[in-house]
Amino acid sequence: MTVTAQTKISGQQLAQIFQAAGLRRPVHDLGRLQRMLNNATFTYTAWQGPELVGIARGFTDGAYVGYIADLAVAKSFQRHGIGRQLLAQIRRDLGPQISLLLLAASEAMTYYPQLSFQQDANGFTQLRQW
């Protein structure tokens, strides 16, 4: 398995990994998915040979904070450390002075504390209109 930074992928590939991971995303709107890729400040991908098996995508100001918008690993590759490797590479590249933030799906609430993320009770969300 190979983790790489800034790999160019298509909106179709993003849709496929979201579906394989079981993430709720606008997988039928390829233009929107492509904008999600184009406008991220960082994208990391995990590959098993030619197969995309994981992605982490997000935004940073490069000085204080980074937001993980998506962490997706195909269900058939989960529990193999791929998400951990993607997040570790982000941490290495952004450095220790940048806080990482994310919103977790309810089924992932026990995953992130294992990776030294602390649950934050004072955040707020204004939900999108799909």
Summary of the structure (lengths in Angstrom):
residues: 130
radius of gyration: 14.1
end to end distance: 33.8
largest distance: 41.4
contacts: 337
relative contact order: 0.17
helix: 34%
strand: 26%
